[in-house]
Amino acid sequence: MSNTSLLQYFEPPAEFIGYLGLVCGYDAADECARNMVERFCNLAMWSPQGFQPLVFMVDASSGFKSCPEDGWLRLYQKHNYQRPYRMLHAKVALLAFQSINNPAHWRIRLLVSTGNWTNQTVNDSLDLMWSVEVDSLTLGDATACADIKAAWKMMRWLSELHNTSILKYTSDTSRISVNAERWKNYCSWLDHVGKKASGQPRFFDNRQESLLAQLPTQIKEHAKGGRRSYLAMGSGFFESSKSVSVPDVLQKIVETLQADCGLLKSAEVEIIVNELSCQGIAHSKDKVIEKKWMISCPVHKLEPHRTLHAKFLFSAYDDGEKPHFCLKPWVYLGSGNLTHPGFASKMSRSGGNLEAGVVFHPGKLTWYPNKDYACISEFLPISWPRTAANLENLANGADFPDKGEDYPAPPVSFALWQGPGLRLPVQEDPSVPCQIIASDKKPCVEQDGLFIWPASRPSKVDICWYEDGARQFATVPVIDEFGNVGAIPAPAQSIAEALDRLGDFPLLSCPDDPENEGDDNTPDGSGEGGSRSAAPAAPAVPYPVRTIMSLVERIAEKQTSLTEAEWPRWCMQLEQTFVAMKDNNDVAAIVAQLNINPLQALYAAPFRPSFAEHADTEASKMYEHTIAAIESAWGLQDKQALGVEI
């Protein structure tokens, strides 16, 4: 088998960067999510950017939480919503990447996993991943487009069961958050892929029918007809039963394939199990052997310590002739264990999980290793000669863990910063009052809906509410006045630092290297250590207007080259950067000497891109609002304007 890590599937193609990814699964873990974000955004370390590139939907019983400062959000199910499935068990990711050189150029990657988004999957379990990718410049693979369309249909449906308001937030001044801007583009890109789709998708889910019921159609479409002399069935969990009979779902799979998919009555059937944890297989091993089925151990030569968690089926025909090709092969892999809730049931609240998988033709493979062709054991945990299980060692082991109690879904998914306090958004259920909890664990004082916060703006806050007579708590991100989600207040910036930040746009910023502290990259730009707040007042600058006009010209040069799609985020970052500059000692000294307003030059048409020149356009209104806010922050709004020519 290949040794590609789950994390590697989140890495962007060359010349691309992660834009937004929607991920669903039974569970996720902080360390794994943090690594996924860093791979996705091609950063050695994530620093708060004011948006979150990965968004998770996990089962309501999972304790996984949003961590906006580390780059991810968890969407909770809508408050008091009755989910239509027993548990959320489908493991799917839809990742959007944007070209570094051309923002209008994007790619979409679909991942279908058998493992959760956890450290166990990365380090310990033997899982499988299937992926497909399309490019916006071509979109020539209609089947790949159909796969992504089908996955997006399921994911969008699933997102509608969750509170997605944090992905759609627009302020009272019509300022769209970066998350909302990205979500809008993400949805548009996926809808566009769907228009290029054709044919039966390899991706399928069990919202309408069980995976087993759909299996014959999927095989006939993607692997065609023909006889098959071998079937492998692998699963992390099997039916838990003390019965000596062959597990019912395995029997149904074999019967279905014999009836509709060319599996010979004399076919060799192999069950791949974890010897020490194979549930009902341990009790029914005599009946399994009586049917002349084989019970084998999974094979992973590169990392033999891993335990099987993958759920898969593989079938093909062996004609016994060299070079021993796997003829008429097909593979199923997905989230559904080979059990009733996982594989043989339609989604339902009482019995069927939400599951998803793919059926595909794996290409030209051989049964045995050879130098000319890929071997099946490079892709699945099976091999020739077989690795038979020791029947004496077979044990029931741990059953699939019972679904834990659901965590109550919070009535709101974020709080809004309106210094000196926070407001909560309008709730879908106004009958459930919420409070914001301060860092001292006491409720904040509320004044006309504003919760007074006794410190500087936080990136996230705890809220509490009562449900079923019990006090409940949750942590939600804070959206600041710029529309940033979970951002940490920016430190004061020098003009040089501001130009660096704006010059790097639209690339993500990296955290400062702590090893550089105390050298020429110190915050005050002096080349000497020490904090910015402790620096002495800067001396008078001989030509303050010329200094600011030089900054204005650099900004104009940058922003006239931007696209309309980049404009909302640029305006937001421009305002943030100027607000951060006003607290820098050097900049404050320059501004104090100004008798005129050099920022007025930014209103002139030559300093704007063509799509923001005319006052009646949304881009222009957004831009003028931004410049006015900067003028106010710098105290220049009442000073005489400076002409463009100086």
C-alpha positions in Angstrom: 0.0 0.0 0.0 1.1 3.6 -0.5 2.1 5.5 2.6 0.3 8.8 1.8 -0.8 10.5 5.0 -4.3 11.8 5.4 -2.7 15.2 5.9 -1.0 15.2 2.5 -4.4 15.2 0.8 -4.9 18.7 2.2 -1.8 20.1 0.5 -2.4 22.5 -2.3 -1.3 21.9 -5.9 1.8 23.9 -7.0 1.1 27.6 -7.4 -2.1 27.3 -5.4 -3.2 28.0 -1.8 -6.0 26.6 0.3 -9.1 28.9 0.0 -11.9 27.1 1.9 -12.7 23.5 2.8 -15.9 22.0 4.1 -15.3 18.7 6.0 -17.7 16.3 7.6 -17.1 13.2 9.7 -18.0 11.4 12.9 -15.2 13.1 14.9 -12.2 15.4 14.6 -9.3 16.3 16.9 -7.5 19.6 17.5 -3.9 18.5 16.7 -5.1 16.9 13.4 -7.2 19.9 12.5 -4.3 22.2 13.2 -2.0 20.2 10.9 -4.7 20.1 8.2 -5.0 23.9 8.3 -1.2 24.4 8.0 -0.9 21.9 5.1 -4.0 23.4 3.4 -2.6 27.0 3.6 1.0 25.9 3.0 2.2 27.6 6.2 4.8 26.4 8.7 2.6 27.8 11.4 -0.9 29.3 11.2 -1.4 32.8 12.6 -4.8 34.4 13.1 -6.0 35.8 9.8 -9.5 36.9 10.7 -11.1 34.0 8.8 -11.0 30.2 9.0 -10.1 28.1 5.9 -11.5 24.8 7.2 -15.1 24.3 8.4 -16.1 21.1 10.1 -19.4 19.3 10.6 -19.1 16.4 13.1 -21.6 14.2 15.0 -23.5 16.0 17.8 -21.9 13.6 20.3 -18.4 14.9 19.4 -16.6 17.3 21.9 -14.6 18.9 19.0 -14.9 22.7 19.2 -14.2 25.7 17.0 -10.7 27.1 17.4 -10.9 30.3 15.2 -7.4 31.5 16.2 -5.9 28.2 14.8 -7.9 28.4 11.6 -11.0 26.2 11.9 -14.7 26.4 12.8 -17.1 23.8 13.9 -20.7 24.2 12.7 -23.2 23.0 15.3 -26.6 21.5 14.3 -29.4 24.0 14.5 -30.7 24.5 18.0 -33.2 21.8 19.0 -33.2 20.4 15.5 -34.2 16.8 15.1 -31.5 15.2 12.9 -32.7 12.7 10.3 -29.9 10.2 10.9 -28.7 8.0 13.8 -25.3 9.5 13.6 -23.2 11.6 11.2 -20.7 9.0 10.0 -19.9 10.1 6.4 -16.3 11.2 6.1 -16.0 13.7 3.2 -14.1 16.8 2.4 -14.6 19.3 -0.4 -11.5 21.5 -0.7 -11.2 24.7 -2.8 -7.8 26.0 -3.8 -7.1 29.4 -5.4 -4.2 30.2 -7.7 -1.5 32.4 -6.2 -1.1 34.3 -9.5 -4.7 34.4 -10.8 -7.5 34.7 -8.3 -10.0 33.7 -10.9 -8.3 30.4 -11.3 -9.4 27.7 -8.8 -9.5 24.0 -8.2 -11.8 21.7 -6.3 -10.7 18.5 -4.7 -13.1 15.9 -3.3 -11.8 13.5 -0.6 -13.7 10.4 0.5 -12.2 8.8 3.6 -12.7 5.7 5.6 -11.1 7.4 8.7 -12.0 10.3 11.0 -10.1 13.5 11.0 -8.1 12.5 14.1 -4.6 11.7 15.3 -5.7 8.0 15.4 -6.2 8.0 11.6 -2.9 9.8 11.0 -0.8 7.6 13.3 -2.4 4.3 14.2 -5.3 3.1 12.1 -5.1 1.5 8.6 -7.5 3.7 6.5 -8.1 4.4 2.9 -8.6 7.7 1.0 -10.0 8.4 -2.5 -9.7 11.7 -4.2 -10.5 13.5 -7.4 -9.8 17.0 -8.5 -11.0 19.4 -11.2 -9.5 22.7 -12.6 -11.7 25.7 -13.4 -9.8 26.3 -16.6 -10.7 23.0 -18.1 -13.5 21.1 -16.2 -13.1 18.5 -18.9 -13.7 15.4 -16.8 -17.5 15.1 -16.7 -17.4 12.1 -14.4 -15.2 13.9 -11.9 -17.5 16.9 -12.1 -20.5 14.5 -11.4 -18.6 13.2 -8.3 -18.1 16.6 -7.0 -21.7 17.7 -7.8 -23.1 14.6 -5.9 -20.8 15.2 -2.9 -21.7 18.9 -2.9 -25.4 18.1 -3.0 -25.0 16.0 0.2 -22.7 18.5 1.9 -24.9 21.4 1.1 -27.9 19.5 2.4 -26.0 18.7 5.6 -24.9 22.3 6.0 -28.5 23.3 6.0 -29.1 21.2 9.1 -26.4 23.2 10.8 -26.2 26.9 11.9 -24.2 28.4 9.1 -24.8 32.1 10.1 -21.1 32.6 10.8 -20.4 31.8 7.1 -22.9 34.4 5.9 -22.5 37.4 8.3 -22.9 40.8 6.8 -22.7 43.9 9.1 -25.4 46.6 9.3 -23.2 48.7 7.0 -23.2 45.9 4.4 -19.6 45.0 5.2 -19.3 41.3 4.4 -16.9 39.2 6.5 -14.0 37.4 5.0 -15.6 34.1 5.9 -18.9 35.2 4.1 -17.0 36.4 1.1 -15.1 33.1 0.8 -18.3 31.0 1.4 -20.1 32.9 -1.3 -17.3 32.2 -3.8 -16.9 28.6 -2.6 -20.6 27.9 -3.3 -20.4 29.6 -6.6 -17.4 27.5 -7.7 -19.0 24.3 -6.7 -22.3 25.2 -8.4 -20.3 25.9 -11.6 -18.6 22.5 -11.4 -22.0 20.9 -11.2 -23.1 22.5 -14.5 -20.3 20.5 -16.2 -21.3 17.2 -14.7 -22.5 14.3 -16.8 -23.2 10.6 -16.2 -23.5 8.5 -13.0 -21.2 9.7 -10.2 -18.9 7.3 -8.5 -19.8 9.1 -5.2 -23.0 8.0 -3.5 -24.6 8.3 -0.1 -27.5 6.6 1.8 -29.9 9.5 2.3 -32.5 7.8 0.0 -31.3 4.1 -0.2 -28.8 2.0 1.7 -25.3 1.7 0.2 -25.9 -2.0 -0.3 -29.1 -1.3 -2.3 -27.1 1.0 -4.7 -24.1 -1.1 -5.0 -25.1 -3.1 -8.1 -26.0 0.0 -10.1 -22.7 1.6 -9.1 -20.7 -1.5 -10.2 -22.5 -1.9 -13.5 -21.9 1.8 -14.4 -18.3 2.1 -13.4 -16.9 -1.5 -13.8 -19.3 -2.9 -16.4 -20.3 -6.5 -16.5 -18.4 -9.8 -16.5 -17.6 -12.7 -14.3 -15.6 -12.3 -11.1 -13.9 -15.0 -9.1 -12.8 -13.2 -6.0 -14.3 -10.9 -3.4 -12.6 -9.2 -0.4 -14.6 -7.6 2.4 -12.8 -5.5 4.9 -14.2 -3.5 7.8 -13.0 -1.8 11.0 -16.2 -3.2 12.7 -18.5 -6.0 11.9 -21.9 -6.9 13.4 -21.7 -7.5 17.1 -23.4 -10.8 17.8 -22.9 -14.0 19.8 -24.7 -15.9 17.1 -22.7 -18.6 15.3 -24.3 -17.8 12.0 -22.4 -15.8 9.4 -23.1 -12.1 9.9 -26.2 -11.2 8.0 -24.8 -8.1 6.1 -21.8 -10.1 4.8 -24.2 -12.8 3.5 -26.4 -10.2 1.8 -23.4 -8.6 0.1 -22.3 -11.9 -1.4 -25.8 -12.8 -2.4 -26.4 -9.4 -4.0 -23.1 -9.6 -6.0 -23.9 -13.2 -7.1 -27.3 -12.2 -8.3 -26.5 -8.9 -10.1 -22.8 -8.3 -10.5 -21.2 -11.5 -11.9 -19.7 -12.9 -8.7 -19.4 -16.7 -9.4 -21.0 -19.1 -7.0 -17.5 -20.7 -6.8 -15.8 -17.4 -6.1 -13.2 -17.1 -3.4 -14.5 -14.9 -0.6 -12.1 -13.4 1.9 -13.0 -11.4 5.0 -10.2 -9.0 6.2 -10.3 -8.6 10.0 -8.4 -7.4 13.0 -7.7 -10.7 14.7 -8.2 -9.4 18.3 -11.3 -7.3 17.5 -13.5 -8.8 14.8 -16.9 -8.8 16.7 -19.3 -11.4 15.4 -16.7 -13.0 13.1 -15.1 -14.5 16.1 -18.3 -16.3 17.1 -19.2 -17.4 13.6 -15.8 -18.5 12.3 -16.8 -22.1 12.1 -19.8 -21.2 9.8 -17.6 -18.9 7.8 -15.0 -21.7 7.2 -17.9 -24.1 6.4 -18.9 -21.8 3.6 -15.2 -22.1 2.4 -14.7 -18.4 3.0 -11.3 -17.3 4.2 -10.6 -15.1 7.2 -7.4 -13.1 6.8 -5.4 -10.3 8.5 -4.8 -6.9 6.8 -1.5 -6.3 5.2 0.5 -3.0 5.4 4.2 -3.8 4.8 5.3 -0.3 5.4 3.6 0.2 8.8 2.5 -3.2 10.1 1.5 -1.8 13.5 -1.6 -0.2 12.1 -5.0 -1.8 12.9 -7.7 -2.0 10.2 -10.3 0.7 10.3 -10.9 0.9 6.5 -14.2 -0.2 5.1 -13.8 -1.7 1.6 -14.9 -4.2 -1.0 -12.8 -5.5 -3.9 -13.8 -7.9 -6.6 -12.1 -9.1 -9.8 -11.5 -12.2 -12.0 -8.3 -14.2 -12.0 -7.8 -16.2 -15.2 -4.6 -17.8 -13.9 -2.5 -16.5 -16.8 0.6 -14.3 -16.6 1.1 -11.5 -15.8 -1.9 -12.3 -13.6 -4.0 -9.2 -14.2 -7.0 -8.4 -12.0 -9.8 -8.6 -14.6 -13.0 -6.7 -14.4 -12.0 -5.1 -11.1 -14.0 -2.7 -8.9 -13.5 -1.2 -5.5 -15.9 0.2 -2.9 -14.5 2.3 -0.1 -16.3 4.7 2.2 -17.4 5.4 5.7 -19.9 2.6 6.1 -18.8 -0.3 8.2 -20.2 -3.7 6.9 -23.0 -3.6 9.4 -26.7 -2.9 9.3 -26.5 0.8 10.4 -23.4 1.4 8.2 -24.0 -0.4 4.9 -27.4 -2.1 4.8 -29.7 0.7 6.0 -31.0 3.9 4.6 -30.3 7.0 6.7 -32.8 7.2 9.6 -32.9 8.7 13.0 -33.7 5.3 14.6 -31.4 3.0 12.7 -29.3 4.3 9.8 -26.2 6.5 10.0 -25.4 9.1 7.3 -22.8 7.3 5.2 -21.0 8.0 1.9 -18.6 6.2 -0.3 -17.4 5.6 -3.9 -17.3 2.7 -6.3 -14.7 2.9 -9.0 -12.5 1.0 -11.5 -9.0 0.9 -10.1 -7.2 0.6 -13.4 -4.8 -2.1 -14.6 -3.6 -4.1 -11.6 -2.0 -7.5 -11.0 -2.6 -10.0 -8.3 1.1 -10.5 -7.6 4.0 -8.0 -7.3 5.9 -7.5 -10.5 8.2 -4.8 -12.0 5.9 -3.8 -14.9 2.5 -3.2 -13.4 1.0 -1.9 -10.1 -0.1 -4.7 -7.7 -3.4 -4.6 -5.8 -1.5 -4.9 -2.5 -0.1 -1.4 -3.2 -3.6 0.1 -2.8 -5.6 -2.3 -0.5 -4.6 -4.2 2.6 -4.7 -7.6 0.9 -1.9 -9.7 -0.7 -0.9 -12.9 -2.4 0.0 -15.2 -1.0 -2.7 -14.8 1.6 -2.1 -13.8 5.2 -4.5 -16.1 6.9 -5.7 -15.2 10.4 -5.0 -17.6 13.3 -8.5 -18.8 14.0 -7.6 -19.6 17.6 -6.7 -15.9 18.1 -9.9 -14.5 16.8 -11.7 -12.4 19.5 -14.8 -10.3 19.7 -12.8 -7.3 21.0 -14.5 -4.0 21.4 -17.8 -3.4 19.8 -18.5 -0.2 17.9 -18.7 2.3 20.7 -22.2 3.4 21.7 -23.1 6.8 20.5 -22.6 9.2 23.4 -25.0 11.9 24.6 -25.4 14.8 22.2 -23.8 18.1 23.2 -26.5 20.8 23.3 -26.2 23.0 20.2 -25.7 26.7 21.2 -28.5 29.1 20.2 -25.9 31.4 18.5 -22.7 30.7 16.6 -20.8 34.0 17.2 -20.7 37.2 19.1 -20.2 40.7 17.7 -17.6 43.2 19.0 -19.0 46.7 19.5 -16.5 48.2 21.8 -16.6 48.4 24.7 -18.7 45.3 24.6 -20.3 42.4 22.7 -23.7 41.8 21.2 -25.2 38.5 20.2 -26.9 38.0 16.8 -30.6 37.5 16.4 -31.4 34.0 17.5 -33.6 31.5 15.6 -35.2 30.7 18.9 -35.6 33.9 20.9 -37.2 32.0 23.8 -33.7 30.8 24.9 -31.9 33.8 26.4 -28.1 33.7 26.3 -25.4 35.4 28.4 -21.8 36.1 27.7 -19.3 35.0 30.4 -16.3 37.2 31.2 -12.8 35.9 31.7 -13.5 35.8 35.5 -16.3 33.3 34.9 -19.0 35.8 35.8 -21.8 36.9 33.5 -21.1 40.2 31.8 -23.2 43.2 32.7 -25.8 43.8 30.0 -26.9 47.3 28.9 -29.6 47.4 26.2 -28.3 44.2 24.6 -24.6 45.1 24.9 -22.6 42.9 27.2 -19.9 45.1 28.7 -16.5 43.4 28.3 -13.9 44.3 31.0 -10.8 43.9 28.8 -9.6 44.3 25.2 -11.4 42.5 22.4 -11.3 38.7 22.7 -11.1 36.3 19.8 -13.7 34.0 21.3 -16.0 34.1 24.3 -18.0 31.6 26.4 -21.8 31.9 26.3 -24.3 30.2 28.6 -28.0 29.4 28.4 -30.5 27.1 30.0 -31.8 24.0 28.3 -34.0 21.3 29.9 -33.5 22.9 33.2 -29.7 22.7 33.1 -27.2 25.5 32.5 -25.2 24.9 29.3 -22.0 26.4 28.0 -20.3 26.8 24.7 -17.4 28.8 23.2 -18.1 31.0 20.1 -15.9 33.2 17.9 -16.0 36.9 18.1 -16.5 39.0 14.9 -14.7 42.3 15.1 -15.6 45.7 13.6 -13.8 44.8 10.4 -15.7 41.6 9.8 -12.8 39.4 11.0 -13.8 36.2 12.8 -11.7 35.1 15.8 -9.0 37.7 15.1 -6.5 38.9 17.7 -6.1 42.7 17.9 -3.3 43.8 15.5 -0.2 45.4 17.1 0.8 48.9 16.1 2.6 48.9 12.8 5.3 51.1 11.2 4.9 52.3 7.6 7.4 49.8 6.4 5.5 46.9 8.2 2.2 48.2 6.7 3.7 48.2 3.2 5.0 44.7 3.6 1.6 43.5 4.8 -0.3 45.2 2.0 2.3 44.2 -0.5 1.9 40.5 0.4 -1.9 40.7 -0.3 -3.7 38.4 -1.0 -1.3 35.9 0.4 -1.7 34.8 4.1 0.6 36.3 6.7 2.9 34.1 8.8 3.7 34.7 12.5 6.8 36.6 13.2 9.9 34.5 13.8 10.7 34.8 17.5 14.4 34.3 16.7 14.3 37.7 14.9 13.3 39.6 18.0 15.9 42.2 19.0 17.4 42.6 15.5 16.5 44.9 12.6 13.0 43.5 12.5 11.9 44.8 15.8 8.4 46.3 16.0 9.5 49.9 16.2 12.0 49.5 13.3 14.8 50.9 15.4 17.1 47.8 15.2 17.1 47.8 19.0 15.1 45.5 21.3 12.2 46.6 23.4 8.5 46.8 23.2 6.7 49.3 21.0 4.8 50.9 23.9 8.1 51.6 25.8 9.7 53.4 22.8 10.4 57.1 23.2 8.5 59.7 21.2 9.8 59.9 17.7 11.5 63.1 16.5 9.8 65.4 14.0 9.8 64.2 10.4 11.1 66.8 7.9 8.6 66.1 5.2 5.5 64.4 6.7 3.2 65.1 3.7 5.8 63.6 1.3 6.1 60.6 3.6 2.4 59.9 3.6 2.0 60.6 -0.1 4.7 58.1 -0.8 2.6 55.6 1.1 -0.5 56.6 -0.8 1.3 56.1 -4.1 2.4 52.6 -3.1 -1.2 51.7 -2.1 -2.5 53.1 -5.4 0.0 51.1 -7.4 -1.1 47.9 -5.5 -4.9 48.4 -5.5 -5.2 49.4 -9.2 -3.9 45.9 -10.1 -6.5 44.0 -8.0 -9.5 42.1 -9.3 -13.1 42.8 -8.2 -13.2 39.5 -6.4 -10.3 40.5 -4.2 -11.7 44.0 -3.5 -13.9 43.4 -0.3 -11.0 41.7 1.5 -8.5 44.4 0.3 -10.7 47.2 1.6 -11.0 45.4 5.0 -7.2 44.9 5.2 -6.5 48.4 4.1 -8.6 49.8 7.0 -7.2 47.4 9.5 -3.6 48.2 8.5 -4.1 52.0 8.7 -5.9 51.7 12.1 -2.9 49.6 13.4 -0.4 52.2 12.0 -2.0 55.1 14.0 -0.7 53.7 17.3 2.9 53.4 16.0 5.1 56.2 17.6 6.7 57.2 14.3 3.4 57.3 12.4 1.7 59.2 15.2 4.5 61.8 15.0 4.0 62.2 11.3 0.2 62.5 11.5 0.6 65.1 14.3 2.5 67.4 11.9 0.0 67.2 9.1 -1.9 70.4 8.4 -3.7 68.9 5.4 -5.3 65.6 4.5 -3.0 63.7 2.0 -5.3 60.7 2.2 -7.9 62.6 0.1 -5.8 61.7 -2.9 -7.0 58.1 -2.6 -10.5 59.3 -3.7 -9.2 60.3 -7.1 -10.0 58.0 -10.1 -6.3 57.3 -11.1 -5.7 55.8 -7.6 -8.6 53.3 -8.0 -9.2 50.2 -10.1 -11.6 50.8 -13.0 -14.4 48.8 -11.3 -14.3 51.2 -8.3 -14.1 54.5 -10.0 -17.8 55.3 -10.3 -19.7 56.4 -7.1 -22.8 54.3 -7.9 -21.0 50.9 -7.8 -20.9 48.7 -4.7 -17.1 48.5 -5.0 -16.8 52.3 -5.0 -19.2 52.7 -2.0 -17.2 50.1 -0.1 -13.9 51.8 -0.9 -15.1 55.3 0.0 -16.5 54.0 3.3 -13.0 52.5 4.0 -11.1 55.7 3.3 -13.6 57.7 5.4 -13.1 55.3 8.3 -9.3 55.7 7.9 -9.5 59.5 7.9 -11.6 59.4 11.0 -9.2 57.0 12.8 -6.2 59.3 11.9 -8.1 62.4 12.8 -7.8 63.9 9.3 -11.4 64.2 8.4 -11.7 67.9 9.2 -8.4 68.9 7.6 -8.0 70.5 4.2 -7.8 68.2 1.3 -4.6 67.9 -0.7 -4.8 67.7 -4.5 -3.5 64.7 -6.4 -0.7 66.7 -7.9 1.9 67.9 -5.4 
